[in-house]
Amino acid sequence: MDIANWRAMMVTCAAPASAILEICLVNVTVTSQHLDDLGMLLKASDGIESLKLEYLEFSGDQDTFISSLKALIASSPGLRYLSLKGNSLSDKFISECRIELRNHASLEALNISDNVVSDEGITQLFEILPLAISLSTLSVKNNVVSINSILSGLDSLLSGTPVTPELEGELKGIVKLVNDRNKAIKDANKKRKKDGLEEFPDVVSPMAKIVKADTAVLYNRSLVYLDFSSSSGISDDKAQELAEKLQVTAAAVPPLDQGTQSALTVVLRGATCALKDALTGANLCGLVSFVW
């Protein structure tokens, strides 16, 4: 799409009374200018909740593409769903965008399936999950991730994160982002109510998803769905050993609050029989369930 028509469409989407909730670009050619304009729209609009940028042909190198995506994520505080399927994204995308993803105040679901993220990127992704308070659904299907990285990451997530002054500061910063977002939603809803439009829901306070144990460890229970299906690196190498370690960890951490928290569902379609046996036999105290 040429830039002039693209910008005309952006102006239409940004109209105060616009009913557009989702923007979807699939199998098209885009430039950094297209993505920069889209970022400006998302920053100005409170109504667009879903963005799908899938199987794009980017006119430029991968570094420029990742840089544009990083800026777009940072300038889209109202997004609740982001899909970046099939864009040949590598570990560098996780490395460059991990802070923007972690600090996003309202992003509930992220889909990075059909890319080329490997163990290095997944390790970095698991490192940000303790403070990715809004994220509840993560799809990493059909990448190049080993079961070792998946189970090690799960073990780290279940184990919790030691509370340090630095962590406390980061958490306070994220709480402020959520409060600022809810203030913006409140202001937008005043206008929408006047125009007879449906009001936007508030972002849930991050502290509702956090468990702080007496041992000064923080547990993030916001993630409830994680899909690693068809990852080409999934095998049964060390699966039994890692499953046993996961079982020990699950027994040592606080149980779920059945009224406010849900078990984490991990999807591993395409896994080997040995892997299924190892994980099915592990007692994870209701914290994790596996889907094959």
Order of alpha helices (4+ residues) and beta strands (2+ residues): alpha-beta-beta-alpha-beta-beta-alpha-beta-alpha-beta-alpha-beta-alpha-beta-alpha-beta-beta-beta-alpha-beta-alpha-beta
